[in-house]
Amino acid sequence: MAVTLGYWHIRGLGQPIRYLCEVGGIKYSERLYTAKILDDGQVDCSDWLDEKETLGLDFPNLPYLIDDASGLKLTQTGTILEYLARRCDKLGEDPAEQIRVRMVWDVTCDLRTPYIRACYGGLAHFEATRSMLVEKQLPAILARLEKYLDGHEWVAQTKHLTYVDLVVYDLVDQFAVLDEDLLLKPFPNLAAHRDRVAALPAMVAYRQSSAFIDRPFNNPFAAFK
């Protein structure tokens, strides 16, 4: 059964969902929306806004997922990831694993929040807060994940890969571009985890395909793309 994923034509919140579909063998199609910066500097999101209230979504937002067989329509990134993870057995083997997976998901939200605030606060804000972000805010949380991962193959201490491995992978991959010296090299466990996930056959195939979005990470009006 196929699903339709709706999201911006960027990596952003949509990328871990794409990775999960690829690794989990879930057939999917995408509706990619484009945000544009007009000549006068205004942001044009009409590609999404014109459809937003027409799709039958209870809580219209991006990303959204539509199950083409059942007609189920979901929004909210964590909800979509959990739904797909249940379908492809990437949620954790038992309640203890599943609650650790959920805990690590919450930690990734703590990582993403200051990163996104810095990226979307305007160029001046990004330049003013970048040092704090890469020297203190992100490393403090990454250090906790690094310690938690120690001695384990997968980030939530599970027997097999789960969806949060793909979420952590994508964030660490972006952070390595933002500042490799401060956000990757000090964390060998996370660096090895990044390599481990990248080496999965499904990931290799996807990243070499025309469907893969390498950049931008964020929309065109973000300070870091």
C-alpha positions as CSV (number, residue, x, y, z in Angstrom):
1,M,0.0,0.0,0.0
2,A,1.4,3.4,-1.0
3,V,1.3,6.7,0.9
4,T,1.5,10.3,-0.2
5,L,3.9,12.6,1.6
6,G,3.3,16.3,1.4
7,Y,6.1,18.7,2.3
8,W,8.3,21.5,1.2
9,H,10.9,20.8,-1.5
10,I,13.6,20.8,1.1
11,R,15.0,18.3,3.6
12,G,13.6,19.8,6.8
13,L,11.1,17.8,8.8
14,G,10.3,15.7,5.7
15,Q,13.7,14.0,5.3
16,P,13.5,11.4,8.1
17,I,10.1,10.4,6.8
18,R,11.5,9.9,3.4
19,Y,14.4,7.9,4.9
20,L,11.9,5.7,6.9
21,C,9.9,4.9,3.8
22,E,13.1,4.0,1.9
23,V,14.6,1.9,4.7
24,G,11.2,0.3,5.6
25,G,10.3,-0.5,2.0
26,I,7.1,1.6,2.1
27,K,6.0,2.8,-1.4
28,Y,5.4,6.5,-1.4
29,S,4.9,9.5,-3.7
30,E,5.5,13.1,-2.9
31,R,3.7,16.4,-3.3
32,L,6.6,18.8,-3.0
33,Y,5.6,22.4,-2.3
34,T,7.8,25.4,-3.2
35,A,8.3,28.6,-1.2
36,K,9.6,31.6,-3.2
37,I,11.2,34.9,-2.3
38,L,9.6,37.6,-4.6
39,D,11.4,40.6,-6.1
40,D,10.1,42.8,-3.3
41,G,11.5,40.5,-0.7
42,Q,8.2,39.0,0.4
43,V,7.8,35.3,0.8
44,D,5.3,33.5,-1.4
45,C,4.0,30.2,0.1
46,S,0.9,30.1,-2.1
47,D,1.9,26.8,-3.5
48,W,1.0,25.3,-0.2
49,L,-1.5,27.8,1.1
50,D,-3.8,27.4,-1.9
51,E,-4.1,23.7,-1.1
52,K,-4.0,23.8,2.7
53,E,-7.7,23.8,3.4
54,T,-8.7,21.6,0.4
55,L,-7.1,18.3,1.4
56,G,-9.4,17.2,4.2
57,L,-6.7,17.4,6.9
58,D,-8.0,17.8,10.4
59,F,-5.0,19.9,11.4
60,P,-3.6,21.3,8.2
61,N,0.2,21.5,8.2
62,L,3.4,20.3,6.6
63,P,4.4,17.5,6.5
64,Y,1.2,15.6,5.9
65,L,0.7,11.9,5.1
66,I,-2.2,10.4,3.2
67,D,-2.6,6.6,3.2
68,D,-3.8,6.0,-0.3
69,A,-5.5,2.7,0.5
70,S,-7.4,3.6,3.7
71,G,-7.7,7.3,3.1
72,L,-6.2,8.0,6.6
73,K,-4.8,11.6,6.7
74,L,-2.2,12.6,9.2
75,T,-0.2,15.6,10.1
76,Q,2.5,16.3,12.8
77,T,6.0,14.8,12.1
78,G,6.2,12.5,15.2
79,T,2.7,11.1,14.5
80,I,3.6,10.3,10.9
81,L,6.9,8.7,11.9
82,E,5.3,6.5,14.5
83,Y,2.5,5.5,12.1
84,L,5.0,4.5,9.4
85,A,7.3,2.8,11.9
86,R,4.5,0.6,13.0
87,R,4.0,-0.5,9.4
88,C,7.6,-1.4,8.8
89,D,8.6,-2.6,12.3
90,K,10.9,0.3,13.1
91,L,9.2,1.3,16.4
92,G,11.1,-0.9,18.8
93,E,10.6,-4.5,19.7
94,D,8.9,-4.2,23.1
95,P,7.4,-1.4,25.4
96,A,10.8,-0.8,27.0
97,E,12.5,-0.2,23.6
98,Q,9.5,1.8,22.3
99,I,9.6,4.2,25.3
100,R,13.3,4.8,24.8
101,V,12.7,5.5,21.2
102,R,10.1,8.1,22.1
103,M,12.5,9.6,24.7
104,V,15.2,10.0,22.0
105,W,12.6,11.5,19.7
106,D,11.9,14.2,22.3
107,V,15.6,14.8,22.7
108,T,15.8,15.4,18.9
109,C,13.1,18.0,19.3
110,D,15.3,19.7,21.9
111,L,18.1,19.7,19.3
112,R,16.0,20.9,16.5
113,T,14.3,23.8,18.3
114,P,17.4,26.1,18.8
115,Y,18.7,25.2,15.4
116,I,15.5,26.2,13.6
117,R,15.1,29.3,15.7
118,A,18.6,30.4,14.7
119,C,18.1,29.5,11.0
120,Y,14.7,31.2,10.6
121,G,15.3,34.3,12.8
122,G,16.8,36.3,10.0
123,L,20.4,36.7,8.9
124,A,21.4,39.2,11.7
125,H,19.9,36.9,14.3
126,F,21.7,33.9,12.9
127,E,25.0,35.6,12.9
128,A,24.5,36.9,16.4
129,T,23.5,33.5,17.8
130,R,25.6,31.1,15.7
131,S,28.4,30.9,18.2
132,M,26.1,30.2,21.1
133,L,24.4,27.5,19.0
134,V,27.4,25.6,17.8
135,E,29.6,26.1,20.9
136,K,27.1,25.5,23.7
137,Q,23.5,24.8,22.9
138,L,23.8,21.9,20.4
139,P,27.0,20.4,21.9
140,A,25.4,20.1,25.3
141,I,22.6,17.9,24.0
142,L,24.8,16.0,21.5
143,A,27.1,15.1,24.4
144,R,24.2,13.5,26.2
145,L,23.3,11.5,23.1
146,E,27.0,10.6,22.6
147,K,27.1,9.1,26.1
148,Y,23.7,7.4,25.7
149,L,24.9,5.7,22.5
150,D,28.1,4.5,24.0
151,G,28.4,0.7,23.6
152,H,25.3,0.5,21.4
153,E,24.8,0.2,17.7
154,W,21.5,2.1,17.6
155,V,20.8,5.4,19.2
156,A,17.9,4.4,21.5
157,Q,19.8,1.3,22.7
158,T,17.5,-1.0,20.7
159,K,18.4,-4.3,19.1
160,H,17.6,-3.0,15.6
161,L,17.4,0.3,13.8
162,T,14.3,2.4,14.6
163,Y,12.9,5.6,13.2
164,V,14.8,7.8,15.6
165,D,18.1,6.5,14.2
166,L,17.0,8.2,10.9
167,V,16.0,11.4,12.7
168,V,19.3,11.6,14.6
169,Y,21.2,10.7,11.4
170,D,19.6,13.6,9.5
171,L,20.3,16.1,12.2
172,V,23.9,15.1,12.7
173,D,24.4,15.2,8.9
174,Q,23.1,18.8,8.8
175,F,25.1,19.8,11.8
176,A,28.3,18.4,10.2
177,V,27.8,21.0,7.4
178,L,27.0,23.7,9.9
179,D,30.2,23.1,11.8
180,E,32.0,19.8,11.5
181,D,34.7,20.7,14.0
182,L,32.4,21.5,16.8
183,L,29.3,19.4,16.0
184,L,30.7,16.1,14.7
185,K,34.4,15.5,15.4
186,P,34.0,15.7,19.2
187,F,31.3,12.9,19.1
188,P,32.9,9.7,17.7
189,N,29.9,7.5,18.6
190,L,27.5,9.8,16.7
191,A,29.9,10.0,13.8
192,A,30.1,6.2,13.6
193,H,26.3,6.0,13.9
194,R,26.0,8.5,11.0
195,D,28.3,6.3,8.9
196,R,26.4,3.2,9.9
197,V,23.1,4.6,8.8
198,A,24.5,6.0,5.6
199,A,25.9,2.6,4.7
200,L,22.5,0.9,4.8
201,P,21.8,-0.4,1.2
202,A,18.5,1.4,1.0
203,M,20.1,4.7,2.1
204,V,22.9,4.3,-0.4
205,A,20.5,3.7,-3.2
206,Y,18.2,6.5,-2.2
207,R,21.0,9.1,-1.8
208,Q,22.3,8.2,-5.3
209,S,18.9,8.6,-6.9
210,S,17.3,11.6,-8.5
211,A,14.7,11.7,-5.8
212,F,17.2,12.5,-3.1
213,I,17.2,16.1,-1.8
214,D,20.7,17.0,-0.6
215,R,20.2,20.7,-0.2
216,P,18.5,23.0,0.8
217,F,18.1,21.9,4.4
218,N,15.7,24.8,5.0
219,N,13.4,27.1,3.0
220,P,14.9,29.9,0.9
221,F,14.1,32.6,3.5
222,A,16.2,30.8,6.2
223,A,19.6,32.2,7.0
224,F,21.2,28.7,6.8
225,K,20.1,26.6,3.9
